[in-house]
Amino acid sequence: MRVREMHPLCCITLESPSEIGDKSPEPTLLRTGSAVVYSGSDFNNAGGSDVAGVAGILYKWTNYHKGWRSRWFTLRNGVLSYSKNRRPDHIAGDDVRLIGNLPAGNYSRRKHGKSVGIVHLKVSSFRESRSDDRRFYIFTATKSLHLRTNSKKERAAWIEALISTRNLFQLRPLNDNLNLLQNDVSISTERLKNRLLEEGIGEGLVKDCEQIMLSEFSEIKGQLKSLCEDRSNLLDTLRQLEAANIEGEASGVHDSEFQLMKQFSSLGRGKYSEWSTTESSDDIEKQELDEASDEEEANYLDANECFSELHTSSGSMVMDNMTNNTFDASAHAQVVRRTKLPDPVEKEKGVSLWSMIKDNVGKDLTRVCLPVYFNEPISSLQKCFEDLEYSYLLDRAYEHGKSGNSLLRILNIAAFAVSGYASTEGRHCKPFNPLLGETYEADFPEKGVRFFSEKVSHHPTLIACHCEGRGWKFWADSNLKSKFWGRSIQLDPVGTLTLEFDDGEIFQWSKVTTSIYNLILGKIYCDHHGIMHIRGNRQHSCKLKFKEPSIIERNPHQVHGFVEDVSGKKVATLFGKWNESMYYINGEWVSRPKDLSDSSLLWRRNNPPPNLTRYNLSSFAITLNELTPGLKEKLPPTDSRLRPDQRHLENGEYDKANSEKLRLETRQRMSRKLQENGWRPRWFQREGEDGTFRYNGGYWGARETVTWHGCPNIFGEIDQDLLSSFEGS
């Protein structure tokens, strides 16, 4: 049997509370940069005495949007409470001992912060992190607190205070109220008997009165005992729930993660019922981070801000160079994104293929403008970002690789490569072809990603993009080669997608062929087929086959593949559908297993929005062309969201959309001449003559200051003299 590893501090023996208090030095409190750290008997009083307590600033993990936020914590009388801010002039009156530092400087006069959380240590547990010497965790039956100190010494001080509090509870058992009944509580009727006899009442009547009094007391004693037993049972139930680790279920953990947590709980039931530093309990740290949030307000404060006025009103500085991957997502307010497209202003008119041919008889086909009926209200630049809807798979891959599990890293990357095709089902309209120099940015702090794309070449049409997330970078440039087969169109993507993690591991792959069927008769639909190779520069690579549809195929959209190590051995099998979900199972399987109980889910497609239109946009795609409040003033004049024909189509103003589309396509015909005359992309640069386009940097810094030098108004009116010169050439 494996013996639980115990921290040396667990062996501390305590004297009586009075002796503990006598050994404690006088409380001291420093208001500026000096640290106050206690050890030994100092915390025996501070942690559990009814008189003194401990307090200080700890960093609490909220969520991936806000990250670590400083909170003011106070531990006294067995209760740990925390608030977002606290005025320093309230500390002087509190009989507390300070752990850590208070920032130097003048104190802001913020309102006293109310407590946003309370934890009763009598029915909770705590442990240190084995991977970070500044972190520790506190678990209750309904939530988990992920806490971090500024130094290892401060963490030791907090842990010692918590242990002292727990030890004092052990000196006073949870069912301490029952101690009263263990001594056989009784009453004396001697004085009452003597008083009655003095009044001349007979002994028989006195005995009857005594029996009545003893009977009433017996009932009260039974009620008291019942209440104490109920209290003890309630506390025992809370401890059992704690041991069963139901906080994962109560906080809304994903099914797969909750199953993983239950597996660890079954290995050592009750591992959270007391303080522990066992290695197995540390394995779920990363699974819990996403759900360890109980503060969802759009506006929030740090405790540090209440002790110093050094912070500025503009928030954190945004890093200009995205390669540093250090932008502060907390500088952004919570963005509420739309859930449906605007209601159309006009009633949509159907388009007849024959009427379109008739209207364009005798015209130059190079100048024929297809009506916006065939477009959806997003551009190809925005569609590139749609492939990152499930970017959490890359976050998960980064964490797996960081913990040394390279197999799960590439499995999540493979699921991400497949997930980009999920939104194509039912999408019959084509995105807008961007103008030369057109750009698109996507800042999604709730997803932890920033994305930027630009049309870098008109002939051939090339779109370059760059995205950064939590521990990874993704970039690509893409082009499509099309073939018309009468009733269908075949689209062959040209270009390489590159994913690089902060630890130096790189993966590259290319997209598979897309075919659109039934262009003349029948219901239009698309499918994807071909082989996708995901090549890594370290231990593993992956090969996925998108099965080509056939007339007799009863199970379309199938994807099947393998993960191989450096020796070529197949170590895992992937299977699923590109429009539904992907699973994996260890080892080599020639076909999909009939029983999915042995397989593990990697990815599942999000549910479609309830209010679908003919565009069949996903909930994520609906947000891509949205102009959130205050965004328009920050965008460059080249951003796709400012394109008028696309905006009119989204609003259902079809006549305006058609006229604007004709105007912009006339302007687009100038792009080839511009490119031949030495035009260069603004934000990307090609590596070599035929290399990929890489992001130059500088965009987010220009956005912060709203200085868009070298970004022309490509959607503006056409200069007639310039147009005449191009038509004459």
N, C-alpha and C positions, 0 to 999 in steps of 0.2 A: 504494500500500500504506500502510495506517495505521501510523504509528510509535508504538510503545508509550510512553506517558508515564512517565518515570522520576522518582523522588524525588531531590532533590539529594543526599541522604545516600548514594545508591547510588554516587556518584562518589568517595567517600572512599578514599584510597589508604593502605595500611598499610605500615609498616616491619616489621622482624623482630619477633617476639614479645618478644624481650628489650628492644628499644628502646621498644616500647609500654609495657612494664611500668615502665621507668625514668621515663617521663613522667607516670605516674599519681601523684596525691597519696596520702598515707597514708589508709587506709580510716577512715571515721568512721561512727558509728552513734548516732542519737538515739533514746531510748526513749520520749519523749513528743512531744506535738503538733508538733514542728518537722519540716519536710520536708527530705529530702535528695534533690536532683536533680542528676544528673551529665550532662555533655556532653563533646564532643570526645574527647580521648584517654582520659578516665576509663573509658569503656565498652569501649575496645579491649582493655583488660586484663580488665575485669569480665565481658565477654561471652564471651570464648573462652579465656582463660588457664587453665592447669591449676591456678593458685593461687587466684585471686579469682573471685567471682561476684556476681550481683545478686539482690536479693530484695525482696519487698514484697507488699502486699495489692492484689489485683485482684478485680473483680466478674465472675463467670462466669455466663452465662445457662444455667440448668438446664432448666426447662420452664415452661409457663404457670401451673402450680400453685405452684411455688416462686419463679419469677421470677429476678432477679439475686441471687446469693448470693456473699458475700465469701469468698475463698480465699487461702491463703498460697502464693505462687509463689516458686520459687527457680530461677535460671538459672546453671548452672556446668558447665564442661567439655562444652558443647554439648548439655546435657540440661536441659529445662525440666520441673520437677516441681511438683505442687501438692497441697495437703492442706486439709482442712476446718478444722483448728485447729493452733496451734503455741504452745508455751509460750515467753514471751519470754526466760526464763533460758537457753534453748538457743541463742539468737542470739549471745550474747557469745562463745561458742567457735567460731562459724562465721566463716570469712574471707569475708564477703559485704559488699556495699554496699547500703544500703537506698534504695529509691525510694518516695517518698510519705511518708505520715504513719502514726504509731502513735497510736491514741486515748489521750488523757490519762486518768489515773486509776489506781487499783490494778489489778493484774493477777490474774485468776482462776487458780486452780491446777488447771487441767484437765490431763488426761493428754496427753502428746505425741501429736499427730495423725499417723497413718500416711499415706503418700502415696496418693491416690486416682487419680492420673493422672500419666503420664510421657510426654513428647514428645521425640523425638530430632530436633534441628534439622537434622541431616545429611540426613534423608529427609522433610522437611516444608517448608512454605512459609507465608508470612504476608503480610498486607496491611492497610492502614488502611481505615476506613470513610469514604466520601465524604459521607455524610449526617449523621454525628455525629463531632465532633472529639475525642471521648473514647473511641471504640471502635476495636478492631482485631481481626483474626481470624487464627487459626493453623490450617492445614489439614494433615492427615495422610492416609494412604491409607484409614483406617477411621473417622475422626471429624473434626469441626470444633469448634474452641473459639471461642466468642464472648465476648470480653473487653472490659471497660470500666474506665477509670481515673477518678479523681476530678477530673482537670483535663487540659487539652490539653497542658500542660507535662509532666505525668507520662507521657502517651502517647508524646510525642516521646522521652522518656528510655528507655522500654521498647523502642521501635522501633529506636533507635540501638544499644541493647545487642544486639538480635537481629541487626541488620545486621553489627555487629562480629563476632559469632559466625559468621555465614554467610561473611564475608570471610576469616576464619581458616581455615574449611574449604576455601575456594577456594585458599588458599596451600598447603594440604595436600590434594591431590586425593583423590577417593573411592577410587581404586585406588592409594593411596600404597604399599601393600605390594609392588606390582609394580615400584616404583622399584629395589628390591634386584636384580631380575633384569635391569633395563635396563643395569646396569653390568657385565653378564657375570660373575656371581659364579663364582669359581674357587678352587681350593685348591692349595697347593704341597706337593710330595712330596720336596723337596730334603733336608730334615732326616732324613726316614725313610730315604732312599737312603744318606746318609752313615753313619747308624747301623748299617744292615745291612752295609755294606762294611767298617766297623770290626770287625764280628764275623766277618769272613772269608767271608761268603756271596758266591757268584759273581754276576757282573753279570747273567747270564741269569735267575737266580731272582729277583734284585732287580727286573728289568723286569717279570717276571710278576706279582709282588706289587703293583707300581705300577699295572699295567693293571687288576687286580682292584679296587683301591681307587678308581680313577677311574671304573670301571663302576658301582660301588655309589653313588658320589656323583652320577653322572648320573641314576640312578633317583630318588634323593631330590630332586634339583633338578627333575625332571619332576613329581613329586608336589606339590612346593611351588608350582610354576607353575600346576598344575591347581587347587589350592586357591585361589590368588589370583584366578584367572580366574572360578571359581565365585562368590567373594565379590563381584567386580566385577559379574558378571551379575545377582546377587541385588539389589544396590543399584540397578542400572539398571532392573530390573523394578519395584522399588518406586517409582522416579521416574516410570516410564511409567504405573503405576496412579494415582499422584498426579495426573499430567497429565490422565488420563481422567476424573478427578473421581468415582471410584467410591465416595467416602465417602457420597454420597447414597443409593446402592443398599444399601450395607452397613448404614446406620443406619435403614433401613425407611421411606424417604420414600415418600409416596403416588405412585401411578403418574403422575398428571398433573403433579405437581411434579417428578418425576424426569425426565420428558420435557422439561420446561422447562429444567432444569439441563443436560441433554444438548445442547439447542440452543445454549445459551451456550458450552458446551465446544467444540462444533463450529465456532463462529465464530473461536475462537483456541485451538487445541489446545495444551495445556500452559500455559495462562495461570496456573495455580497452581504451576508448577514453579519460579518465582522470585518474589521480592517485587514486588508491583505495586499501583498505585492506579488502574488503569483503570476507566472508568465502567461498562463492561459487567459487570464482576465484581461490582459493587455491587447489581445488579438482583435478585440471588437472596437478599439478606439476609433478607427477610421470609419467603421460602419455607423457609429453613433453621431459623428460630427454634424451630419446634415440635419438630424432631427433634434439636436440639443438647443432648441430655441423656444423661449416663452415670452419674447418681447417682439411684437410685430408692429409697433407703432411706426408711422412714416417718419415722424420727427423724434429724435432721441438724442440724449446727451451722454457725455462721458463724465465720470467722477473727476478725472484730472482737470477738466475744464472749469470746475468749480473752485479749484485751488490755485489756478494760474490764469492770467490774462495774456499769456504769450501766444495763444492761438489766434488766428485771424478769422475774420468773418467769411472769407472766400473759401474756407475748407482746405483740404489737403491739396498739395501741388500735384498736378498730373504729370507723369513722366512723358517727355516728348518722344523718346525713342522706345518704341514698343518692344524691341528686342530685350529690354531689361525686365519685361513682364512684371512691373511693380506698380501699375496704376492702382489708385485707391478707389475701390468700388463704393466705399462708404461715403465718398464725397457726393454721390448722386442721391437725390431723393427717390423714394419708392415710386416707380412709374406704374400707373394703372393703364394697361393696354386694352384696346378695344377687342370685342368678341364677335363683331360682325361688320360687314361692309356698309357704307351709307346706303340709305334707301334711294333707288334711282329716281332722278328728276323726270325723265321722259320714259315713255313706254318703249321697250326695245323692239326694233323692227327686224324681222327675219331677212336673211339674205338669200336670194336665188342665184344659183350658180350660172344659169343661163342669162339672167338679166345682167349679171356682172360682166359676162363675156360680150353681150350685146352693147353695153355702155362703153366698152373699150375697143370696139372694132375700129381699125385704122390708126390706133394710137401706138406710139413707141412703147414697146413692152417694158423697156428699162425704166420708163417713167410712169408705169401703172402703179397706183397706190391701192393696196388691198384695204378694204374697210376694216375698222377696228372691231367688227364683229368676230374676226378670227383671233383677236388678241385677248389675253387676260391682263388685269390691271397691275402687273408687276413687270420689271425688266429682267433681262438675262443677268444683270449684275446682282439683282436681289435674289434671283433664283439660285445663284451660287451660294449665298448665305443660307438658303433654305436647306441645303445639305447638312448644315450644322445644327439642325433642330435638336438632335439627340447628342449634344456635345457632352452631356454628363458621362457618356461612355468613355470619352477620352480622359475626363477627370478620374474616372474609376481606373482606367488603364494606368494613369500616372501613379496613383496610389499603390496599385498592385506591384508595379515595377519598383517603386520606392521601397516596398517591404520585401523585395527579392523574389517575387512570384512572376517570372517572365512569361510563363504559359498563360496565366489569366490576363496579362497585359495584351498579348497579341489576340487572344480570344475576344476581348472587348473592342480592339481595333477592327477586327473582322466584322463584328456586329455593327460597328459604326459605319464601315464601308458599305454594308448592305442597307442600313437604315436610310441612307440618302435617297433611295429609290421609292420609299413607302409613299411619299407625297405625290408620285406621278400617276397613281391609279385614278382613273376617272377625269384626268386633266386633258381636255381635248383642244384647248386653245393654246396658242403660242405666246411666249413672253415678248415684250417689246424689244426690238433690236436697238441697243444703246448707240448714241452718237459717239463719234470719236472724241475722246477726252471726258466722256461722261463718267461720273463716279457714284459710289454708294457707300455709306458708312452704316454700321449697326453697332450700337453701344447697349449691351444687355447686361447690366451689373447683376441682375438676379440670376443670370446663367454664368456669370464670371467670364464673359467673353467680349472681345472687341474685334470687329471685322471691318475690312476696307477692301473695295474692289474698284477697278478702273478699266475702261476699254482702251487698250494700249496700241491696237492696230486695226485699221479698217479693211485692209486687203493684204493678207488674209485676216479675217475677223478673229481677234485674240482678246480674251478677257483675263486679267491677272487679279488675284486676290491674296489677302494675307489676314490671318486670324491668330489671336493669342488668347490662351485660357489659363487655367490653373496648372502651371508646370509644363505647358506644351505650346508649340507653335505649329501652325498649319499654313501652307501656301501652295498655290497652283496657278498655272495658266492653261487655258483650254480653248479648243477650236472644234468645230463639227464639220465632218465631211458627209455630205448627203448623197444618196442614190435613190432615184425614183424608179419603182418597179411596176408602174401602172396602177395597181390597187393599193400599194403601200409605199412608205418611205422608210429607208434605212439610214439611221444616223450613227456614224462611227466617230466617237470622241477621240481627239488627238491632244495629248498632253499628259503630264505626270503630276500626281498629287503627292505631296511630301508632308510627313508628320515628324516633328523632332521634339523629344522630351528634354527637360533641363539636365538630365543625367547623361545626355549625349547619344541616346539610342534613337535611331532614325528608321522610319518605315516609308516605303514608296509603293504606289500602285497606280493603275490606270483603270478608267471606267470601261464597262462592257458596252456592247452594241444595243441601241434602242430602235425598235421598229414600231411604226404606226400603221395599223391595218384598217381596211374598209373605208378608204378615202372616197370611193364613188358610191357604193351601195352598202347598206347595213350599218350597224352601230360601230362607230369609231372606237378603237381601244389601242393601247400600247402595251408592249412587253419588252423585257430585257433578256438578253441571252449572250453567252460567251464565257470565257475563262478570265478570272481576275486573279492575278498574282500579287500578293502582299509580301514584299521582300524587306527583311530587316538586316541590320548590320551586326547583329549579335547572335543570339542563340536560336531564334525561331523564325520561320516564315510560314506563309499560309497560301493555299490554293483553293479558290472557290469556283464552282461551276454553276452558272445561271442556266437552267434547263430551257432549251428552245421549245416554244409551244408547238403542238401538233393537233391535227383534227381529232384524233382518238384520245387525246390526253384528258383524263378526268380530274387531274390534280395539278393545275397550272401553278406558275409562279414559284416553282421549287428551286431551292439553293442548297447545294451540298458541297462539302469540302473537308480538307484535312489541314492540321497543323503539323509541320515537320521540324525536327531539330537539325542541328548542323550535320549530323551523320545521315540524314535522310529518313530517319525513323518517324513513323506517323504516331504522334503522342496524343492526339485528340481529334475528334470528328465533330464537324458542325453540320447542322441541317435546319431547315425551316423554309419560310416563304418571305420574299422580299417585301410583300405588302402586309405581313402580319407579325411575325416574330422569328427569333433565332434561338436555337438551343445548342448545347454542346455536351459531349460525353467523352470521358477519357478512353484512350485506346483507338483502335481502327475498327470502323464499322462500314461495311460496303453499302448498306442501305439504311434508311431511317428505321430505328427500332419501333416496334409496335407499341411497346410499353414505355411511356415517357417518365415513369417514376424514377428511373435511374439517371435521367438527364437533368441538366440545369439550365434555367432560363437566362439568357444573356440580354435580350432586348425584346420589347413588345411595342407595337405601334400605338400611338395615342389615339384616343377616340376622336372621330370627326366632330365638327361643331354641329349643334342642333339645327342651325338655320343655314343650310347649304344653298348655294346659288348654282347657276349653270357652270360657273368656273370651277366648282368643287375644290376650293382652296381649303387647306387645313387651318386649324386654329392658329398655328404659328405663322403661316403664310399671310393670314389676314392682317397681322400686325406689321408686316414688312414695309408697306407703303404709307403707314400712318405718320402724320405730323403731330407728335405729342406737344403739349403746351411748352412754349419757349424754345422749341427745336428749330423752327424755320429761320430764326434770326442768327443761329450759329452755323447753319449749313453753308457750304460753298455754292456758288451759282451753277455748279456742274452736277449737283446731286440729283439722282433719279426721282426723288420725291417732289422736285420742283418742275418736272417735265409736264407741260400743260396737257398734251393729248392723253397721257396716262392718267392724269388727275381727273380730267373730264370723263373718261371712261369709267373710272371708279365711282364718280358721282352720278353716273347714268345720264350724262349730257352727251348723247351720241353724235349729234350733228356737229357740235363744237369739237368733239374729239376727232371726227373725221377731217375737218378742215385743218386743225392743228397738226394732225399726222401728215397730211399732204404738204403743209408748209415745212415741217421739220425734215421730211424725206427729201424735199428739194434742197434743203440746206445740207443734208447728209451727202448728196452727190458731190459736194465740194471737198469732202474729206480725203478722197484719194489724192487729189491735187495738193492738198495741204501736207499730206504725208510724204509725197514725192518731193516737196519743197523743203524738207528738213524738219517737219514737226516731230516732237519727242514727247513721250509721256511725262506727266508732271510728278507722279509719285512712285513710279516703278522704273527699273533699269534692267536691260537684258544682260545676262552673264555670257559674254562672248557673242559670236555672230548668230549662233543657232541655239543658245542656251535658254534657260527659263528666265522669266521676269521676276525680280526680287524687289521687295519693298525698300524704298530709300530711307524712310523715316521722315519725320517732320510734320505729318498731317495733323496729329492730335495736338501738337504744340500750336500750330496755326489755328486750329479750331478753338483752343483755349483763349487766344487773343483775338479771334475773328479777323485775321489778316490773310486774305486770299489773293496774294500777288501771283500772277501767272495763271489764274483760273478765269477764263473768259466766260461771258454769258452765252453759252452755246444754245440756249433755248430762246434767245431774244430774236428780234426782227432781223431779217436778212438785209444786208447792205446791197442796194440795187446795182451800184457801180461794180462792187466785187462780184456779184452774181453774173453781170454781163461779161466781165472779163473771163470768168470760168466757162460760160456758155460759148464764148468765141474761141476759146483755146481748144 
